[in-house]
Amino acid sequence: MVVGVVKLLIFIPSSNNLKAKRMVLCSLKSRLRNNLNISITKLDNYNK
């Protein structure tokens, strides 16, 4: 079994509110899950 950990800090300049950030992140997470069959978790850094 291969286990890897990656921590990403993503800057989304076009989003000006929390709802827009969540929409972009949800789309990115679903594409990564479908294409790479990986598990993703999120941290509480939406407000930055």
PDB file of N, CA, C and O in Angstrom:
ATOM      1  N   MET A   1       0.846  -1.173   0.000  1.00  0.00           N
ATOM      2  CA  MET A   1       0.000   0.000   0.000  1.00  0.00           C
ATOM      3  C   MET A   1       0.891   1.236   0.000  1.00  0.00           C
ATOM      4  O   MET A   1       1.827   1.337   0.794  1.00  0.00           O
ATOM      5  N   VAL A   2       0.602   2.153  -0.874  1.00  0.00           N
ATOM      6  CA  VAL A   2       1.353   3.402  -0.969  1.00  0.00           C
ATOM      7  C   VAL A   2       0.530   4.506  -0.318  1.00  0.00           C
ATOM      8  O   VAL A   2      -0.648   4.687  -0.628  1.00  0.00           O
ATOM      9  N   VAL A   3       1.166   5.238   0.585  1.00  0.00           N
ATOM     10  CA  VAL A   3       0.493   6.351   1.261  1.00  0.00           C
ATOM     11  C   VAL A   3       1.321   7.603   1.034  1.00  0.00           C
ATOM     12  O   VAL A   3       2.537   7.590   1.223  1.00  0.00           O
ATOM     13  N   GLY A   4       0.676   8.671   0.636  1.00  0.00           N
ATOM     14  CA  GLY A   4       1.354   9.950   0.437  1.00  0.00           C
ATOM     15  C   GLY A   4       0.535  11.071   1.036  1.00  0.00           C
ATOM     16  O   GLY A   4      -0.691  10.996   1.121  1.00  0.00           O
ATOM     17  N   VAL A   5       1.227  12.098   1.444  1.00  0.00           N
ATOM     18  CA  VAL A   5       0.566  13.265   2.021  1.00  0.00           C
ATOM     19  C   VAL A   5       1.053  14.502   1.278  1.00  0.00           C
ATOM     20  O   VAL A   5       2.257  14.694   1.104  1.00  0.00           O
ATOM     21  N   VAL A   6       0.122  15.332   0.845  1.00  0.00           N
ATOM     22  CA  VAL A   6       0.443  16.573   0.160  1.00  0.00           C
ATOM     23  C   VAL A   6      -0.373  17.682   0.798  1.00  0.00           C
ATOM     24  O   VAL A   6      -1.575  17.535   1.017  1.00  0.00           O
ATOM     25  N   LYS A   7       0.282  18.780   1.092  1.00  0.00           N
ATOM     26  CA  LYS A   7      -0.420  19.949   1.626  1.00  0.00           C
ATOM     27  C   LYS A   7      -0.327  21.055   0.586  1.00  0.00           C
ATOM     28  O   LYS A   7       0.767  21.464   0.198  1.00  0.00           O
ATOM     29  N   LEU A   8      -1.490  21.539   0.136  1.00  0.00           N
ATOM     30  CA  LEU A   8      -1.545  22.574  -0.892  1.00  0.00           C
ATOM     31  C   LEU A   8      -2.157  23.842  -0.328  1.00  0.00           C
ATOM     32  O   LEU A   8      -3.108  23.791   0.453  1.00  0.00           O
ATOM     33  N   LEU A   9      -1.618  24.955  -0.720  1.00  0.00           N
ATOM     34  CA  LEU A   9      -2.209  26.260  -0.437  1.00  0.00           C
ATOM     35  C   LEU A   9      -2.634  26.825  -1.779  1.00  0.00           C
ATOM     36  O   LEU A   9      -1.794  27.135  -2.623  1.00  0.00           O
ATOM     37  N   ILE A  10      -3.931  26.959  -1.975  1.00  0.00           N
ATOM     38  CA  ILE A  10      -4.463  27.381  -3.269  1.00  0.00           C
ATOM     39  C   ILE A  10      -4.993  28.803  -3.141  1.00  0.00           C
ATOM     40  O   ILE A  10      -5.808  29.097  -2.266  1.00  0.00           O
ATOM     41  N   PHE A  11      -4.526  29.673  -4.014  1.00  0.00           N
ATOM     42  CA  PHE A  11      -4.993  31.055  -4.067  1.00  0.00           C
ATOM     43  C   PHE A  11      -5.951  31.186  -5.237  1.00  0.00           C
ATOM     44  O   PHE A  11      -5.594  30.890  -6.377  1.00  0.00           O
ATOM     45  N   ILE A  12      -7.174  31.632  -4.954  1.00  0.00           N
ATOM     46  CA  ILE A  12      -8.210  31.775  -5.983  1.00  0.00           C
ATOM     47  C   ILE A  12      -8.529  33.260  -6.109  1.00  0.00           C
ATOM     48  O   ILE A  12      -9.382  33.762  -5.377  1.00  0.00           O
ATOM     49  N   PRO A  13      -7.868  33.974  -7.015  1.00  0.00           N
ATOM     50  CA  PRO A  13      -8.039  35.428  -7.086  1.00  0.00           C
ATOM     51  C   PRO A  13      -9.408  35.874  -7.595  1.00  0.00           C
ATOM     52  O   PRO A  13      -9.848  36.976  -7.268  1.00  0.00           O
ATOM     53  N   SER A  14     -10.085  35.053  -8.380  1.00  0.00           N
ATOM     54  CA  SER A  14     -11.360  35.473  -8.964  1.00  0.00           C
ATOM     55  C   SER A  14     -12.537  35.340  -8.003  1.00  0.00           C
ATOM     56  O   SER A  14     -13.628  35.826  -8.301  1.00  0.00           O
ATOM     57  N   SER A  15     -12.342  34.698  -6.871  1.00  0.00           N
ATOM     58  CA  SER A  15     -13.451  34.527  -5.934  1.00  0.00           C
ATOM     59  C   SER A  15     -13.390  35.620  -4.874  1.00  0.00           C
ATOM     60  O   SER A  15     -12.341  35.872  -4.282  1.00  0.00           O
ATOM     61  N   ASN A  16     -14.514  36.252  -4.650  1.00  0.00           N
ATOM     62  CA  ASN A  16     -14.545  37.340  -3.680  1.00  0.00           C
ATOM     63  C   ASN A  16     -15.374  36.998  -2.446  1.00  0.00           C
ATOM     64  O   ASN A  16     -15.506  37.825  -1.543  1.00  0.00           O
ATOM     65  N   ASN A  17     -15.932  35.795  -2.397  1.00  0.00           N
ATOM     66  CA  ASN A  17     -16.686  35.402  -1.209  1.00  0.00           C
ATOM     67  C   ASN A  17     -16.488  33.907  -0.939  1.00  0.00           C
ATOM     68  O   ASN A  17     -15.919  33.182  -1.754  1.00  0.00           O
ATOM     69  N   LEU A  18     -16.960  33.480   0.193  1.00  0.00           N
ATOM     70  CA  LEU A  18     -16.767  32.102   0.630  1.00  0.00           C
ATOM     71  C   LEU A  18     -17.488  31.101  -0.267  1.00  0.00           C
ATOM     72  O   LEU A  18     -16.981  30.004  -0.506  1.00  0.00           O
ATOM     73  N   LYS A  19     -18.653  31.466  -0.758  1.00  0.00           N
ATOM     74  CA  LYS A  19     -19.424  30.557  -1.616  1.00  0.00           C
ATOM     75  C   LYS A  19     -18.682  30.274  -2.924  1.00  0.00           C
ATOM     76  O   LYS A  19     -18.678  29.135  -3.391  1.00  0.00           O
ATOM     77  N   ALA A  20     -18.072  31.261  -3.505  1.00  0.00           N
ATOM     78  CA  ALA A  20     -17.317  31.079  -4.748  1.00  0.00           C
ATOM     79  C   ALA A  20     -16.092  30.203  -4.511  1.00  0.00           C
ATOM     80  O   ALA A  20     -15.765  29.360  -5.346  1.00  0.00           O
ATOM     81  N   LYS A  21     -15.415  30.391  -3.387  1.00  0.00           N
ATOM     82  CA  LYS A  21     -14.252  29.567  -3.060  1.00  0.00           C
ATOM     83  C   LYS A  21     -14.657  28.106  -2.890  1.00  0.00           C
ATOM     84  O   LYS A  21     -13.974  27.207  -3.381  1.00  0.00           O
ATOM     85  N   ARG A  22     -15.766  27.870  -2.194  1.00  0.00           N
ATOM     86  CA  ARG A  22     -16.231  26.496  -1.997  1.00  0.00           C
ATOM     87  C   ARG A  22     -16.599  25.834  -3.302  1.00  0.00           C
ATOM     88  O   ARG A  22     -16.345  24.643  -3.485  1.00  0.00           O
ATOM     89  N   MET A  23     -17.196  26.585  -4.218  1.00  0.00           N
ATOM     90  CA  MET A  23     -17.592  26.028  -5.504  1.00  0.00           C
ATOM     91  C   MET A  23     -16.357  25.606  -6.304  1.00  0.00           C
ATOM     92  O   MET A  23     -16.353  24.533  -6.908  1.00  0.00           O
ATOM     93  N   VAL A  24     -15.322  26.427  -6.315  1.00  0.00           N
ATOM     94  CA  VAL A  24     -14.094  26.099  -7.035  1.00  0.00           C
ATOM     95  C   VAL A  24     -13.423  24.883  -6.402  1.00  0.00           C
ATOM     96  O   VAL A  24     -12.993  23.975  -7.113  1.00  0.00           O
ATOM     97  N   LEU A  25     -13.330  24.855  -5.082  1.00  0.00           N
ATOM     98  CA  LEU A  25     -12.684  23.742  -4.401  1.00  0.00           C
ATOM     99  C   LEU A  25     -13.453  22.439  -4.562  1.00  0.00           C
ATOM    100  O   LEU A  25     -12.845  21.379  -4.711  1.00  0.00           O
ATOM    101  N   CYS A  26     -14.771  22.502  -4.534  1.00  0.00           N
ATOM    102  CA  CYS A  26     -15.592  21.304  -4.721  1.00  0.00           C
ATOM    103  C   CYS A  26     -15.394  20.735  -6.124  1.00  0.00           C
ATOM    104  O   CYS A  26     -15.296  19.520  -6.291  1.00  0.00           O
ATOM    105  N   SER A  27     -15.336  21.593  -7.119  1.00  0.00           N
ATOM    106  CA  SER A  27     -15.104  21.151  -8.489  1.00  0.00           C
ATOM    107  C   SER A  27     -13.724  20.511  -8.622  1.00  0.00           C
ATOM    108  O   SER A  27     -13.583  19.468  -9.261  1.00  0.00           O
ATOM    109  N   LEU A  28     -12.720  21.121  -8.031  1.00  0.00           N
ATOM    110  CA  LEU A  28     -11.369  20.583  -8.089  1.00  0.00           C
ATOM    111  C   LEU A  28     -11.268  19.228  -7.385  1.00  0.00           C
ATOM    112  O   LEU A  28     -10.636  18.301  -7.893  1.00  0.00           O
ATOM    113  N   LYS A  29     -11.899  19.122  -6.208  1.00  0.00           N
ATOM    114  CA  LYS A  29     -11.877  17.857  -5.469  1.00  0.00           C
ATOM    115  C   LYS A  29     -12.559  16.742  -6.243  1.00  0.00           C
ATOM    116  O   LYS A  29     -12.048  15.623  -6.287  1.00  0.00           O
ATOM    117  N   SER A  30     -13.695  17.022  -6.849  1.00  0.00           N
ATOM    118  CA  SER A  30     -14.407  15.970  -7.577  1.00  0.00           C
ATOM    119  C   SER A  30     -13.636  15.526  -8.814  1.00  0.00           C
ATOM    120  O   SER A  30     -13.631  14.338  -9.135  1.00  0.00           O
ATOM    121  N   ARG A  31     -12.982  16.457  -9.520  1.00  0.00           N
ATOM    122  CA  ARG A  31     -12.179  16.070 -10.684  1.00  0.00           C
ATOM    123  C   ARG A  31     -10.989  15.223 -10.270  1.00  0.00           C
ATOM    124  O   ARG A  31     -10.657  14.253 -10.952  1.00  0.00           O
ATOM    125  N   LEU A  32     -10.338  15.571  -9.160  1.00  0.00           N
ATOM    126  CA  LEU A  32      -9.193  14.782  -8.689  1.00  0.00           C
ATOM    127  C   LEU A  32      -9.631  13.389  -8.251  1.00  0.00           C
ATOM    128  O   LEU A  32      -8.951  12.404  -8.538  1.00  0.00           O
ATOM    129  N   ARG A  33     -10.763  13.305  -7.560  1.00  0.00           N
ATOM    130  CA  ARG A  33     -11.265  11.994  -7.133  1.00  0.00           C
ATOM    131  C   ARG A  33     -11.598  11.111  -8.328  1.00  0.00           C
ATOM    132  O   ARG A  33     -11.284   9.921  -8.324  1.00  0.00           O
ATOM    133  N   ASN A  34     -12.225  11.676  -9.339  1.00  0.00           N
ATOM    134  CA  ASN A  34     -12.625  10.889 -10.506  1.00  0.00           C
ATOM    135  C   ASN A  34     -11.431  10.457 -11.353  1.00  0.00           C
ATOM    136  O   ASN A  34     -11.386   9.323 -11.832  1.00  0.00           O
ATOM    137  N   ASN A  35     -10.475  11.343 -11.537  1.00  0.00           N
ATOM    138  CA  ASN A  35      -9.352  11.039 -12.426  1.00  0.00           C
ATOM    139  C   ASN A  35      -8.263  10.227 -11.756  1.00  0.00           C
ATOM    140  O   ASN A  35      -7.663   9.367 -12.400  1.00  0.00           O
ATOM    141  N   LEU A  36      -7.988  10.472 -10.477  1.00  0.00           N
ATOM    142  CA  LEU A  36      -6.850   9.837  -9.823  1.00  0.00           C
ATOM    143  C   LEU A  36      -7.230   8.835  -8.740  1.00  0.00           C
ATOM    144  O   LEU A  36      -6.359   8.154  -8.198  1.00  0.00           O
ATOM    145  N   ASN A  37      -8.518   8.735  -8.417  1.00  0.00           N
ATOM    146  CA  ASN A  37      -8.990   7.806  -7.388  1.00  0.00           C
ATOM    147  C   ASN A  37      -8.255   8.031  -6.061  1.00  0.00           C
ATOM    148  O   ASN A  37      -7.673   7.106  -5.493  1.00  0.00           O
ATOM    149  N   ILE A  38      -8.295   9.267  -5.585  1.00  0.00           N
ATOM    150  CA  ILE A  38      -7.615   9.624  -4.339  1.00  0.00           C
ATOM    151  C   ILE A  38      -8.627  10.138  -3.326  1.00  0.00           C
ATOM    152  O   ILE A  38      -9.749  10.505  -3.674  1.00  0.00           O
ATOM    153  N   SER A  39      -8.215  10.156  -2.089  1.00  0.00           N
ATOM    154  CA  SER A  39      -9.039  10.675  -1.004  1.00  0.00           C
ATOM    155  C   SER A  39      -8.537  12.073  -0.645  1.00  0.00           C
ATOM    156  O   SER A  39      -7.330  12.300  -0.559  1.00  0.00           O
ATOM    157  N   ILE A  40      -9.463  13.003  -0.438  1.00  0.00           N
ATOM    158  CA  ILE A  40      -9.107  14.398  -0.182  1.00  0.00           C
ATOM    159  C   ILE A  40      -9.834  14.876   1.063  1.00  0.00           C
ATOM    160  O   ILE A  40     -10.998  14.542   1.283  1.00  0.00           O
ATOM    161  N   THR A  41      -9.143  15.652   1.866  1.00  0.00           N
ATOM    162  CA  THR A  41      -9.771  16.296   3.009  1.00  0.00           C
ATOM    163  C   THR A  41      -9.468  17.779   2.955  1.00  0.00           C
ATOM    164  O   THR A  41      -8.512  18.194   2.300  1.00  0.00           O
ATOM    165  N   LYS A  42     -10.260  18.573   3.626  1.00  0.00           N
ATOM    166  CA  LYS A  42     -10.046  20.018   3.624  1.00  0.00           C
ATOM    167  C   LYS A  42      -9.803  20.515   5.042  1.00  0.00           C
ATOM    168  O   LYS A  42     -10.233  19.900   6.018  1.00  0.00           O
ATOM    169  N   LEU A  43      -9.118  21.623   5.131  1.00  0.00           N
ATOM    170  CA  LEU A  43      -8.846  22.254   6.410  1.00  0.00           C
ATOM    171  C   LEU A  43      -9.649  23.534   6.521  1.00  0.00           C
ATOM    172  O   LEU A  43     -10.247  23.973   5.538  1.00  0.00           O
ATOM    173  N   ASP A  44      -9.674  24.133   7.682  1.00  0.00           N
ATOM    174  CA  ASP A  44     -10.501  25.320   7.918  1.00  0.00           C
ATOM    175  C   ASP A  44      -9.784  26.614   7.563  1.00  0.00           C
ATOM    176  O   ASP A  44      -9.657  27.502   8.406  1.00  0.00           O
ATOM    177  N   ASN A  45      -9.319  26.729   6.337  1.00  0.00           N
ATOM    178  CA  ASN A  45      -8.640  27.953   5.917  1.00  0.00           C
ATOM    179  C   ASN A  45      -9.383  28.661   4.795  1.00  0.00           C
ATOM    180  O   ASN A  45      -8.751  29.313   3.964  1.00  0.00           O
ATOM    181  N   TYR A  46     -10.702  28.552   4.747  1.00  0.00           N
ATOM    182  CA  TYR A  46     -11.480  29.186   3.687  1.00  0.00           C
ATOM    183  C   TYR A  46     -11.480  30.707   3.806  1.00  0.00           C
ATOM    184  O   TYR A  46     -11.584  31.405   2.797  1.00  0.00           O
ATOM    185  N   ASN A  47     -11.365  31.222   5.016  1.00  0.00           N
ATOM    186  CA  ASN A  47     -11.559  32.649   5.227  1.00  0.00           C
ATOM    187  C   ASN A  47     -10.342  33.498   4.904  1.00  0.00           C
ATOM    188  O   ASN A  47     -10.396  34.720   5.047  1.00  0.00           O
ATOM    189  N   LYS A  48      -9.261  32.896   4.480  1.00  0.00           N
ATOM    190  CA  LYS A  48      -8.047  33.679   4.185  1.00  0.00           C
ATOM    191  C   LYS A  48      -8.070  34.214   2.788  1.00  0.00           C
ATOM    192  O   LYS A  48      -7.132  34.893   2.371  1.00  0.00           O
TER     193      LYS A  48
END
